[in-house]
Amino acid sequence: MANSIDCAALNMELRCTWELDLHGLTYETVGEMGTVHHLYAIVVFSSDSDEGSVKYVGKTRQSLHSRFSGYKNPGNSQATNRKVNCLIRLAIQNGYKVQSFSFQDNTPLQWNGINLNIAAGLEDALIDTWIPEWNFLPNNQIPCTDNLSLLSTSADESVIPTGTMRFTWKLGKTYYNSGFLNPGVKVDQYFGQVGEIVRLTAKNGEVYESAIDRTSNVNKTARLKFSGIVPYLSQNYHQDDILNIEIVDINELKEI
């Protein structure tokens, strides 16, 4: 089984130490967690060892703060989040130290003009090589849940089945002229924290970006502003038209 020395060999850095408080699972930040595109490992240390065992390997296109917020407060339909939350809590309750290490994919590599995601490529290889046990534990076999049936078929919230999560964007006057988009309460759980970047691919293939704003709406739901999209809207739509938007993942939207 891989350990923290193997993590260091891959230039993974310590990012946080997991803890339990009166409100449940939380973590103390040790390293940079606000950047995006990470390959991360959850490592469990016994009290008498400096070489913790790698229990889980994952990747995220979000910041680690956003990805780990799912482990802190998993929803009923978020099977992987609930599993990892449970196992970290059990480890801490049994006297183990739990930490997370990560490698940030910030190396600009391309193949024939196509960007390569190092973190995504490494994840599968490391899971096959390191065999971290939590990755292989079925979601419906975790020991601390009130309703195992909720965990049997649900997906991780950062991997949304194509075509299953959609919302509409009505181009009212302000939205049409300024590129504002309020996805709404029903899908807000699929958006990250303030400042994270969300990309929208339009039907013409152009990609527009917006940082998440959670201060403008009274209920703190995500608001986006794709300022660069206004010419596209004016050329292809009229005010009050309705666009259909698909959530590809927490940082990717697609017009359908």
Residue pairs with C-beta under 8 A, 6 or more apart in sequence:
1 53
1 54
1 130
1 131
1 132
1 133
2 41
2 53
2 54
2 126
2 129
2 130
2 131
2 132
3 43
3 51
3 52
3 53
3 54
4 43
4 45
4 50
4 51
4 52
4 54
4 99
4 101
5 51
6 54
6 130
7 41
7 43
7 54
7 101
8 101
10 39
10 103
10 122
10 126
11 103
12 39
12 40
12 41
12 101
12 102
12 103
13 31
13 32
13 101
13 102
13 103
14 30
14 31
14 99
14 100
14 101
15 29
15 30
15 31
15 32
15 33
15 40
15 64
15 99
15 100
15 101
15 102
16 27
16 28
16 29
16 30
16 31
16 33
16 64
16 68
16 99
16 100
17 27
17 28
17 30
17 97
17 98
17 99
18 25
18 26
18 27
18 42
18 88
18 92
18 98
18 99
18 100
19 25
19 26
19 27
19 28
19 92
20 26
20 89
20 92
20 93
24 72
24 73
24 89
25 71
25 72
25 85
25 88
25 89
26 72
27 68
27 72
27 100
30 99
32 104
33 63
33 64
33 65
33 68
34 63
34 64
34 65
35 63
35 64
35 104
35 106
36 60
36 61
36 62
36 63
36 196
36 197
36 251
37 60
37 61
37 104
37 105
37 106
37 117
37 119
38 59
38 60
38 63
38 64
38 67
38 102
38 103
38 104
38 105
38 119
39 57
39 58
39 59
39 102
39 103
39 105
39 118
39 119
39 122
39 123
39 126
40 57
40 58
40 59
40 60
40 64
40 67
40 100
40 101
40 102
40 103
41 54
41 56
41 57
41 100
41 101
41 102
41 126
41 132
42 54
42 55
42 56
42 57
42 58
42 84
42 88
42 98
42 99
42 100
42 134
43 52
43 53
43 54
43 55
43 98
43 99
43 100
43 101
44 52
44 53
44 55
44 91
44 96
44 97
44 98
45 51
45 52
45 53
45 96
45 97
45 98
45 99
46 52
46 95
46 96
47 95
47 96
47 97
52 97
52 99
54 130
54 132
55 87
55 91
55 132
55 133
55 134
56 84
56 87
56 132
56 134
56 135
57 123
57 126
57 127
57 130
57 132
57 135
58 67
58 123
59 119
59 120
59 122
59 123
60 66
60 67
60 119
60 158
61 158
61 249
61 250
61 251
61 252
62 158
62 192
62 196
62 250
62 251
63 192
63 193
63 196
64 100
64 102
65 193
66 192
66 193
66 196
66 250
67 158
68 100
69 193
70 78
70 81
70 156
70 157
70 158
71 81
71 84
71 85
71 88
72 85
74 81
74 82
74 84
74 85
75 81
75 157
75 189
76 82
76 147
76 150
77 150
77 154
77 157
78 154
78 155
78 156
78 157
79 139
79 140
79 150
79 151
79 152
79 153
79 154
79 155
79 156
80 139
80 155
80 156
81 156
81 157
82 139
82 142
82 145
82 150
82 151
83 134
83 137
83 139
83 142
83 151
84 134
86 142
86 143
86 144
86 145
87 134
87 137
87 142
88 98
89 144
90 143
90 144
91 98
92 98
103 119
103 122
105 117
105 118
105 119
107 118
108 115
109 115
109 116
109 118
110 116
126 132
127 135
139 151
139 152
139 154
140 148
140 149
140 151
140 152
142 148
142 151
145 151
155 161
157 189
157 190
157 250
158 249
158 250
159 249
160 190
160 247
160 248
160 249
162 246
162 248
163 246
165 187
165 190
165 246
165 247
166 244
166 245
166 246
166 247
166 256
167 183
167 184
167 186
167 187
167 245
167 247
168 242
168 243
168 244
168 245
169 175
169 181
169 242
169 243
169 244
169 245
170 240
170 241
170 242
170 243
171 233
171 237
171 238
171 239
171 240
171 241
171 242
171 243
172 239
172 240
173 239
174 180
175 181
176 233
176 234
176 237
176 239
176 240
177 230
178 225
178 227
178 230
179 208
179 210
179 225
179 226
179 227
179 228
179 229
179 230
179 233
180 223
180 224
180 225
181 200
181 210
181 223
181 224
181 225
181 226
181 245
182 217
182 221
182 222
182 223
182 224
183 191
183 221
183 222
183 224
183 245
184 221
185 219
185 221
187 247
188 221
188 222
190 247
190 250
191 198
191 212
191 222
191 250
192 198
192 212
192 250
192 251
193 212
193 214
194 211
194 212
194 213
194 214
194 215
195 211
195 212
196 211
196 212
196 251
197 209
197 210
197 211
197 212
197 251
198 209
198 210
198 211
198 212
198 224
198 251
198 252
198 253
199 207
199 208
199 209
199 251
199 252
199 253
200 207
200 208
200 209
200 210
200 224
200 226
200 229
200 245
200 253
200 254
200 255
201 207
201 252
201 253
201 254
201 255
202 208
202 229
202 232
202 255
203 236
203 255
203 256
204 232
204 236
206 232
208 226
208 228
208 229
208 232
209 226
209 228
210 224
210 225
210 226
210 227
211 224
211 225
212 222
212 223
212 224
213 222
213 223
213 224
213 225
214 220
214 221
214 222
214 223
216 223
217 223
237 243
243 255
244 255
244 256
245 253
245 254
245 255
245 256
246 253
246 254
246 255
246 256
247 253
248 254
